[in-house]
Amino acid sequence: MDYYWQLLAWGGEGWGDDFAWGLVMTLQVSVVAYAVAVLFGFLGAAGKLSKHRIPRFLADIYTTVVRSLPELLVILLLYFSVASGAERLLKHFGLVAETFQFSSFWAAIIALAFVSGAFMTEVLRSAFLSVPPGQIEAAVSIGMNRRKVFTRIIFPQMMRHAVPGMGNLWLSITKESAIISVLGSFSELLYTGYRAAAGTKQYIFFYGLTAILFLAITLVSVLVIAQIERRLNRGHN
């Protein structure tokens, strides 16, 4: 048992600080990617619900293509093709210096969020359609403007229906954050577990520890999501 505690020592003699940083990196990537995915989701849902043909077409292409391809493939294409292409374009027009490079962290975040945003789009679209049209018509009939109709009628009810799906996507993103380790030197939780296991040959111990930490993230998240659901469903049970 003392040997395993030594493996988790802080500093150069153990892997404790590496796992702590890996956990922080996983949470950081997950939170930022989730926030950006919500933005993509709202834009995609607005496009799919638009009365205009072009936004609907673009939103349909976005969700269909992204959900049809393996997530890792989409992330790799975005990271290595779109990001590098945008860099060359900006340099060609002299908008940035020749040494300019996109932050690998933010490129990975946006790629992950872009993939999750396609699924978020469908969650938010379905949540919007669950709001009774009669309530929207009644709000308009008494003179509410569009902003008040959305903030007071649509959005609160949307979120009540969207939280379960959004919660599942949060749990999915915490696990998919491990994908970004293939894009560069991102020492998130799974990559840290891999390095520790490969360096010490203690595969069961370190992969087991990695699994426990991911499980802890999930359990805490489930409790928080359940609390949010109960709060939003007050008066509806």
N, C-alpha and C positions, 0 to 999 in steps of 0.2 A: 504493500500500500504506500509506503514511503517513497518508493520509486516513482509511482504515478503522481504523487504530489510534487516531486522534483520536476517531472515533465511539465507541470503547470506553473512552475516558478516564474516570477516576474523578472524580465531582463534577459541577458544573453544565455542564462543557464536553463531556461525553460521556454514554454510557448504560451504562458498565461497572458502576457501583454499582446501577443500576436492575435490570440483569439478575441481579446477585448476589442482590439482595433478592427478585426474582421467583423465582429458583431455590429460595431458602430457604423462601419462602411456599408454593411447590408441594410441597416435601418435607414441610413442616409440616402442611399440609392433608391430604396423602396419608397420612401416618403416623397422625394423630389420627382421620381418617375410617375408616381401615382397622381400627384398634383398636376403634372403636365398631361397625363392621360385623361384626367377629368376635363381639362381644357379641350383636348382633341375630341373627347366624347361629346361635349356640348356643341362644338362646331359641326361634328358629323351628324348629330341628331337634328340640329337646326337645318342642315342641308337636306337630310332625308325627309323632313317634314315641310320643306319649303314648297310654295306653290309654283316656283319657277323650275323649269326643266333642267337647266345646267347645274345648279347646286345639287339637285336630286341625283343627277347622273354622276357627278363627281363623288358624292357621298356613297352611292351604291358601288362604284368602282373601288373606292377606298376599302369599304368593309368586305366586299367580296374577295378582292385580291389578298388582302392581309390575312383574312380568316381561312383562305384556301391553302396558303403556303406554310411550311414549317416556320415556327417563330424564329428559330436560330438563323435560318436562311434569310428572312426578311431583315433581321438585325445586321447580319453581315453585309447584305447588299446596301443598306442605308449607311452603315458605318464606313465601308471601304469605297463605295461608289459615289453616293450622293455627297457625303462630306468632302471627299477629295475633289469631286467635280466643282462643288461650290467654292472651295479654296482657289482652284485654278481660274474660275470665272472672276472672282473678286480681284485676284492678282492681275488678270488680263486687262481689266478696266481701271487698274491703278487705284482701287479703293482701299487696298491694304498693302502693307510692305511685303517684299518678296519672302521674308522669313516668317510670315504669318502662318499659323496653324490653329485649327479649331482645337479647343480643349478636348482631349480624349475622354475626359469624364463627362462633359456635357454632351458630346456626340453620342456616347453610349447611353446616357440618360434619355435623350430625345429618341434614339432608335428604339429603346425598350418601351418608352411611352407611346410612340407611334403605333406599335403593335398592340399594346393593351388598349389604346384609344379606340380601335376598331370594335372591340368587344364592349367597351364602355358606351360607344355610340348606340348599340342595340339595347343596352340596359336603359339608357336615358330615353330613347325613343319609345320603348314600351311603357316606361313610367309616365311619359307625357300622355300617351294614348289612354292610359288608365284613368285620367282625370275626366269626370263626367262633363260632356260638352255643355249640358244645360247650365252648369254653374258658371262657365265662362260666358255664355250668352247672357245670363242674368247680371253678371258683373258689368258687362258692356252696356246693357240696357239701362243701368242706373248711373251711367256716365263715367265709369272708371276708365282711365287711359291704359294704354298697353303695359306700361311699366308697373302700375299698381295691380293690374290683372295678373301679371306674371308673379310679382313678389308676394301678393296676398292670397291668390287663389291657386295658381298653377304650381309654383315652386314648392310650397309646403306639402302639397299632396303628392307631387312628383317624388319628392325625397322619401316620403313614407313607403312608396312602392319600390323605389330604386335602391334603398339601403341594403336589402339582402343581396342583390346582384353586385352592387358596388363593394360590399364586404367580401364576397367571393373573389372579386378581381383584386382586392388588396392582398388577400392570402395568396393568390396566384403570383402577384408581382414580387412578394417577399421571396418566393422560391425561384422565380425567373431572374431575379437579380444575380443569381449565380452564373447566368449566361455571359454577363459582361466580362468575366475573367478570361474569356477567349479573345477579347478585343485588345488586351494589353495587360499591364502589370497592376490589375485591380485586386488588392488583397482582401476580397470579401470573405464571408464565412466559409463557404465550401472550398474555395481555393486555399485558404489558410489550413483547413483540415487536411487537404490533399498534401500540402507541403510538409505539415507536421508528421503525417503518417508515412510519407515517403522518406523523410529524413531520419525517423526513429525506428521504422519498421513496426510500429505499434498501430497497425491498421484498425483493429477492432476498437481500441481505446479512443483514438482520435476521430474516427468516423462516427463512433457512438456518441462522443461528446458533441460533434457537429450536429448530429441528428437531435440530440437533446436541446441544443440551443435553438434550432429551427422550430422544434416542438414548443419551446417556451414562447417564442414569438407568436406562434399560432394560437396558443391557449390564451395569452393576454389579449390578442386581437379579437378572438371570439367573444371574450367577456366584454370588451369595449363595444363591439358591434351589437351584441345582445342588449346592452344598456341603451345604446342609441335607438335601436328598434323599439324598445319599451317606451322610451320617451316620446318618440314620434307617433306611436300608436295609442297614446293616452286619449281616451274618449272614443276610440273606434272599436273597442273589443265588446 
